[in-house]
Amino acid sequence: MGFFDLFKKKKAEPEVSANATPEDIAKEQERIDAESVKEAEEERKELEAGLEKTKEGFFGKLRRAVAGRTTIDADVLDDLEEVLITSDVGVETTVKIIERIEQRVARDKYLNADELQYILRDEIAQLMEESHRSTRDFGIEVKEGMPYVLMVVGVNGAGKTTTIGKLAAQLTKAGRKVYIGAADTFRAAAIDQLAVWADRAGATMVRQDMGSDPASVAYDTLRSAVANGADVVLIDTAGRLHNKVGLMKELTKIRNVMSKVIPDAPHEVMLVLDGSTGQNAFEQAKQFTEATQVTSLTITKLDGTAKGGVVIGISDKFNIPVRYIGIGEGIDQLKMFDRKEFVRAMFGDAK
């Protein structure tokens, strides 16, 4: 069992009577297929709406950069570089994209400025494909009968507790038994907020008094989860960055203690970043990847910002799969990240 298996639902089968004719079965299957298409279209529209500010900001700048231009020359590429950097794609990733476009222009001699949007889409899609090529198969496969353990890290205010709550809700909806460990014992508000989410999601929360040893909470959570046949364990952690050495020691201790209960735990360390902070999110990613072995990313609050380009830059720079993006306050607005749908929402269906 891997991460994505936890969310799998049984494929809908046609519900027909024993006396149903082949035509009845075909009609029912047609109805199910139509519902699936409708759901996919609604998901796509919701994603597009969540990224609207980023899309409008980015393409507004792009339109101004190519206005009145007929060819993709050095001036256009200089302006495009500025567009990408000011859209929080990041300097290193921007340089990669510009180099790719330069190579393409040199190869295809007759490209014009009107085609820049389509070229840009292709190159960003390819770049994200390279960064995420192992997303589907990433992570340790968990033995049957053992819970999948996910440790969640990130600074206070990034949406860490909310992300855990929404994940728990989605997992319980998929029929999974979820345990949550409140190992951020330095803030009473964090524990209380997590308790509200756990109750709302129908998950079991393990907590201790404020100021307790976080590793002790994690240990108790895993023991209880194993004893009660849980499918998933979500461990919250403190989001302090003022002392990187202290953070590293704390997270290492939590990991070591959990491995005493489940040898491979944690199976995943997810870093939650606030997408609306733009370049600050890059710095947080740098700090946390140095403090612990981060294996996946969730980028939140993309609906309220024009800085969605940060998703492209961070996934490329750190070469870590983005698992989720947050595009709204609703439980269902924490979306499993699909790089192809993300690029489609940003650029449309043009080829």
N, C-alpha and C positions, 0 to 999 in steps of 0.2 A: 504494500500500500504506500503510495506516494502522496505528495501534497494535493495534487489535483484530483486524485481519486476520492478524497474526502467530500468533494462537492458534487460528485456524480450522482445523478438521479436515474432511476430506471427509465429506459426508453418507453414512451407511451405506445401501448399496443391497442389495436382496434377492439373496442368492447362491443361485441355483437352476440346475439343469441345462438344457441346450438343449431337452430334451423336457418341461420342466415345464409343467403346465397352468395356466390362469389362477387356479385354486383354490390350487395350490401357491404361486404367487407372492404371492397375497393372504395366505396363512397366514404366509409368511416375513416379509412386510411387517408383519403384525400382531405377530409376535415382536419385530421390531426396534423398533416403536413402544412395545411394553410395556417393553422394556429401557430405552428413553429416559425413560419415565415413572418407572420404578424409580430410575434414576440421579438424576433431578431430585428425587425424594422423599428420597433419601439425602443429597443436597446440602443440602436444606432442613433436615433433622434435624440435620446437622452444624453448620449455621449457628446453629440454635436452641440447640444445646448450647454452642456457643462464646460465645453472648451470654447464657447463663443467669444469670450473676451480675448483669449489668446489669439484665436483665429483673426478676429477683426484688427487687433493691434498689430499682429505680424504682417498681414496682407495690406493693411493701410500703409505701413512703412515700405513694403515691397513695391506697391503701386507707385509710390512717390519716387522710389529709387530708379524705376525703369521708365518713368513718364518721359515721352518724347524720344526715347532711345530706340534705335533700330537693330543694333548688333550687341552681342555680349562681349564687350571689350574690357580693358583693365579698369576703366572708370566705373563701369557697371559692377564689376566684381568687388571693387573697393567699397562701393555703396552697399552691396549685398553683405559684405563682411560686417559692416556697421549694423545693418539690420539684424543679423544673427546674434551679434554680441549684445546689442541692446534688448534683444528678446530673451536674454538669459540662457542661450544655448551654451555659452562658455567659450573661452578663447581657444582652447586646444581642439575642441570638437568643431568649432567654426573653421579653423585652419584646415582640418581634414576635409570638410565639405567643400571649401573653396578650391582646394587642390584637386579634388575629384571633378569638380565642374570645369576647371582649367584643362584637365586631361581630356574631358569629353568634348569641349569646344575645339581643342586642337585636333581631335580625331574626326569629329563631324563638322566639317568646314562651314556648313550653311545654316547653322543654328542662329536664330534671331532672338531679340529681347522678349518677344511675346511668348517664347517657349520656355523662358526661365522658370516659371512656376512649376511646369511639368518636370523639368530636369531636376529641380530642387527636390521635388517630391520623390523622384526615383532614387536620388542619392541618399536622402535621409532614410528612406525605407530600407535600402541596402545596408546602411550603417547600423541601423537598429537591428536588422537581421543578424549581423555579425555579433553585436553586443548580446543578443538574446538567443543565440542559436541553441543553447542548452536549456532554455527555460522549461520546456515541457518535461524533460527527463531529469531535471535537477533535483537533488536532495537524496538523502539516504532512504532506501526502501525500508519501511517499518514492518517488523514481523507481525504476522496475524496474531491478534489477541493482545498486542501491546499498543499503548497510546502514542500518537504522533505528538511530539513535544516541540512547541514553537516559543522561543524566547523573544520578547519584543523590547527593543531599545529605542531611545530617541530623547531629545530634550523636552523639558516640560513645555507644554503649549503647542507642540507639533501635531497633536491629535492622536497621541499614542493610546490613551485610555479609550477614547471613542472608537478607534480602529479595532481594538480588542473586543469591545462590545459589539460592534457591527459584524466582526468575524464570527463571534460566538453565536449571534443571531442567525447568520447565514448557515452555519454548520448545524445548528439544532434544527433548522428548517429542512435541511437535507437528511435529517434523521440521525445525526451523530450525537453521542453523549459527550458533553464538553465540561471540562474543569478549568477554572481560572485561578491562578495563584497571585494574590495581591502582594508582590514582593517589593513594591515601592512603599516602604514602611516609613519614609521620611515626611510624608504629607498625609495628614488625616483626610484631607479633601480628596486626594487621589483614591484612597481606599473606599471612601463613601461613594464616590462617583462610579467606581468599578462595581460596587455592590448593586447600585441601581441598574446598571447595564446587565449584570449577571441575572438579576431578577427578571428584567424585561426579556432577556434572551432565553430564559429557561435553563441557564447553566448553573453549575455548582461552584461556589467560590470558597476558597480556603484563605483565611486571613488570621493575622495575629495583631497584638496591640501595636500602636504607632511606636517606632523606635526599635522594634524587634529586628533580629538578624534576618536580612532578606534571604540568605541562603537557607535558613531554617524554614522559612515559608515555602520556598521552592521544594525543599525536601519533603515536607509534610504534604504538599499538593500532589507530588508524584506518587507518594506512597498511597494516598487516599484514592488517586485516580486508578492505579493498578489494582488495588483491592476491590474497587467497585466497577471494574470493566469499562473505564472511559475510553473513548475513541481518540480524543484530542485534548491536549493540555496547553493552555495559553498562559505564559508567565509574564506578568508586568514587571518592569524594573525602574529604578529611579533614573531621572533624566538630568543628572548634574554633569556639567562639563568643566566646572571651574578648576577641577583637579584631575587631570587625565590619568595620572598614575593611580590615584585612589579609585577612579572609575574602573580602570583596567583590573585592579586587584579584586574589586567587588564582583565584577562580571565573571572573572575567572573562577572565583570561589563558588558562585552560583552554579556555573557549568560543572565544576568538579563534584559538587554535592549531588547534583541531579544524576550524574553518570553512575553514582553509587547505587541508585535505584533502577535506572534503565541505562545500561552500558553505553549506548550510542547517543543518549540525550545530551544537549538538545539536538534535534534533527535539523533544526533551522533557526537562524538568528535573523530576525526581520528588523530592519532599521526604518523607522517612520520619520519622514521629512515633511516639513510644511512647504509646499510648492510656492506659496505666495511670498516667501522670503527671498526668492531668487538666488543670488550668489551666496547668501548666508547658508543656504541648503548645501551648497558644495562644501563649505567649510565644516559644517556639521558631519557630512558624510566622511570627510577626511579624518576628522577627530575620532569618530566612532569606528571606522575601519582600522585605525591604528590601535584603538583600545581593545577591540575584540574581533573575532572572525565573523563579519557580517556576510550573510549568504543570500539575502534578498532585500528588496526595498518596497516600501509603500509610500507614495507621494500624495499628500492630502491637499485639500482646499484649492483645487485647481479651478473651481467654478467661479471664485471671487477675484481672480487675478488675470492679468495679461501675460504672466510669466510662465506659462505652460511649457515653453521651450526648455525649461530646466529638466524636464523628463528626458529629452533627447541627450542633453549634455551629461547629466549624471550617469545615465545608463551606459553611455559610451566611455566616459572617463574612468569609471570604477569597474566596468565590465561585470556588473552584478545585475541579475535579473530583477526587473520591476514586477512584483506580484500583483499589486493593487494600485489604483488611483482613486482618490476621493473627489467626486464632482458634485457634492451636495450634502445636506444634513441628514437625509433619509437613510435608513438602514440599508436599503437596496442601492444607494448611490455610492457605496464603496464597491467599485467595479474591478473584477479580475482583469488585469491588464492584457490587452491584445494589441501588439505593436502594429499589426496591419490595420485594425479598426481605428487605432489612434491616428495613424498617418492619413487614413481615409477621411476621418472627421476633420482633420486640419486642412487637407488639400482637395477633398472631393474625389470623384471617381475618374478624373481625367487621366489618360494614359500617355 
